[in-house]
Amino acid sequence: MAPETTLITHNYQELLEAIHDSSGLEVKNPATGEVVGSTRMGSVSDIEAAVQAARTVQPVWEELGSDQRADYLSKAADAVDASAEALAELLSREQGKPLNGPNARFEVGACAAWLRANAGFELAPEVLVDDESGRAELHYKAVGVVGAVGPWNWPMMISIWQLAPSLRMGNTVVLKPSEYTPLSVQALVYVLNQVLPADVLQVVPGDGKVGAALTSHPDVDKVMFTGSTVTGKAIMRTAADNLTRLTLELGGNDAGIILEDADPKAIAQDLFWGAFINTGQTCAAMKRLYVPASLYDQVCEELVKVAEATPMGIGLNEDNLLGPLQNKQQYDIVVRLVQAAKDSGARILTGGEPETEQAGYFYPVTLVADIDNDNPLVTEEQFGPVLPLIKYNDLEQAIQWANGLDVGLGSSVWGNDLEACKKIAAKLEAGTTWVNKHGAVDPRVPFGGIKSSGFGLEFGIEGLKQVAVPHVISY
Ligand code: TXE
């Protein structure tokens, strides 16, 4: 059993003070430009110290055994629940996402859910051979020290995706959050460390150089990375020197294909949230939608209705369901891609002009029709509140278009005949294909990409195997 800890319910101010450093980096709310807080940024020498401490404590953590580690993870989930509201407020202020809808409160809830799910998983030894020739068993052990580098879109949840299975298997973890969202991840770790033994989980905020110091460190045995394909490739190059194991969850450009028997009105809400969850800043959001000519006008009309009824604004306003882009870099990408679509003669159904009345990086939900499949808005990842709708006359052509890019994270098929949908799903090149939904993840179901979207699975028993080393015992 993990030692009894009286869980503290932190309020927002307490959380902020715990990670505050007035001489550090000023973090601003992307919805308002107001300062959220200042925080220390780490250095390469902080990585050195953290990896050493993680290395020292790792055998002790592994030695505790599976049941005790599961117990710690369950208690860590309780700690997240106890401070959930303060965590959600900080996340909303720093990341920009609204409290409600599939946003800040949802993300904090997912953190607790993933911790509990991992506590419940057990990677038991497998008996491979047991006959007159002998017996062979496959056991799994911790890899050692896991270095985890994360992005700014779902900063808390993705950190949990990395740390929960790692700790469950007996690894220790050093996290390097995105420089855009250092407060959220530090606050989360502060809350978790009420429960966890010292140095089992550490966080070093910093920029890409600090990230590179972690991912190229010879004493880091496994790197888990979620971010851009360019950075994923850079990490893979340096990993070669130490044969560091890798899980890379990189960008995507997920296609959705609507079949002719779909009911546009019935699927409009789910289509919308499949594309616009977290204001489109989601790795496995639907980023291009293929629509049969027979349903094209109706799908456009129904999606516009949902878009225009969904409030966007400052995250702390309880009514809002969509927020700003998290940073200027991403805002500029969205502006450029919508402009490219307009320049090509594509038709803007709603949105299409940068928001100028609000202080933050707001871009209105933008639906783009009559767009060619080779337009940059279709071929590049927009990672924002914009969806191109591409008309097709021939389903085989739509499948080719969907598979035509060098990424393959998620995809989806929408229609009334489940068997027909599954047949099309089987032809799509992606780590996951959803039917009549998009982007729904589950801690029990493995998730990962193919092609330039990366490799390695997260979640479930498969996820545990990725942060373990196999050990065959044969007699
Ligand atoms: O990613 P980066 P950015 C996509 C999205 C977006 C683009 C760029 O299309 O427009 O990526 O986003 C750290 N060694 N996604 O600039 O640069 C960095 O400090 C080690 C999809 O945020 O890859 C940060 O913590 N680490 C994605 C993290 O890598 C390094 C989510 C990600 O930064 C490093 C986010 C290095 N050499 C963006 N350089 C998804 N799959 O969900 C940087 N970092």
Residues whose N, C-alpha, C, O or C-beta is under 5 A from the ligand:
A	BS01	TXE	V149 G150 P151 W152 N153 K176 P177 S178 E179 G206 D207 G208 G211 A212 T215 T226 G227 S228 T231 A234 E249 L250 G251 T282 C283 E381 F383
